[in-house]
Amino acid sequence: MLIGTKLVGTESKKIDLIDGSKAYSKLSKIISEEGVLKRDYIYYTSLSIIAFGGFFLSLFLIIVANSLYSIVLFSSIFAFFSVQVAGLIHDCGHRAIFKSSKYNDYFGHICAAVVAIPYTNWKIRHNKHHASPNEEDADPDINFPFISFTTERYRRKEGLEKILSKYQAYIYFPILTLTVFIERNIIFLFSKESRKNLGTWEKTFFLVGVFTWFILPFVIFDPAKAIAFSLTSNMLTGFYIANIFAPNHKGMPEIKKGAEISFIEQQIMTTRNIKANWFVDFVYLGLNYQMEHHLF
């Protein structure tokens, strides 16, 4: 069973590149004049207090918890606030919190160190996604192992990967639980990308973070508590963060490599919004407004 979508080529072009550029410039000017893009320091201060407060409070409750039920419960809450901290990483990467790029990166590195994600690698990969959403061989976020979002990509898979892709509708959500394990994999440090992008201090922070998340629990907790914490917190963090990003693009049209399509058309065609209310805004980190996010 395929989670299908259609592959879009040059024949789908609705407006030419010049008209698309003019339309986007006009829209961008209106949005700027309305003050929509002004930074809200009160909002981000409040959000940071909630995210880090919930993160460290739930961590404290995990440390003092004795029953398995309490450990799983508090680890689930811990996973939720871990993703809220990761949301701050995302906004730092987009220069959304501070006017200064330097301060955005400083805060982004702090948040990334807490949740053990290499900030620079993530930012570069995410910027590539924004430049070419759902575009073949350009968007790194559509290269899922064992998952094919178009028939063409399914046909290119081989061996075990192709066999499992037949059942991707059933294994999709279990695979999402592995998202954070992949992000926190120290093999990243030996990749060509990491050798190029990460300095010694960032690699050190990442290794300390990986040690804290995966090894330290087995040093300070008894084995049952360590296993319950590690599995619950990591799997639910991966499941939650993947389910924030997945609805935004999966099932939307994919763009053939080299297709001549205007920026505004590609950003809108490949994204979807989720009906908003205050709770959805909070849980989805504001990324339920995916069209606006991609445009601006």
Number of C-alpha atoms within 10 A of each C-alpha: 9 16 17 16 15 14 19 18 16 13 9 12 15 11 14 12 16 10 12 18 16 12 16 18 13 11 14 15 10 12 13 12 10 10 9 10 12 12 14 11 12 9 10 16 12 10 18 17 12 14 21 17 13 20 22 14 15 21 18 13 17 22 16 10 16 11 11 13 11 14 24 20 19 23 26 22 22 28 28 23 22 26 25 26 26 23 23 24 27 21 16 24 23 18 18 19 25 18 11 11 14 12 14 20 21 13 17 26 22 16 24 24 22 20 22 24 25 26 24 19 16 16 18 13 14 18 15 15 18 17 15 19 26 31 23 18 13 19 21 18 18 20 15 10 12 20 24 24 24 17 14 11 14 19 10 9 16 11 7 9 14 19 13 15 23 17 15 20 14 13 14 14 13 13 18 20 22 17 19 22 16 13 15 22 14 15 10 16 19 9 10 9 12 16 13 10 15 17 11 9 9 18 19 13 19 26 20 16 21 21 14 16 19 18 14 14 19 17 11 11 13 10 12 11 20 19 15 16 28 19 16 22 25 24 21 25 30 25 21 21 24 19 15 17 15 13 17 19 19 19 18 19 22 24 26 17 16 12 15 16 22 19 18 21 19 23 23 17 18 22 22 19 16 16 9 13 9 9 9 14 15 14 16 21 21 16 21 23 18 21 19 14 15 19 16 15
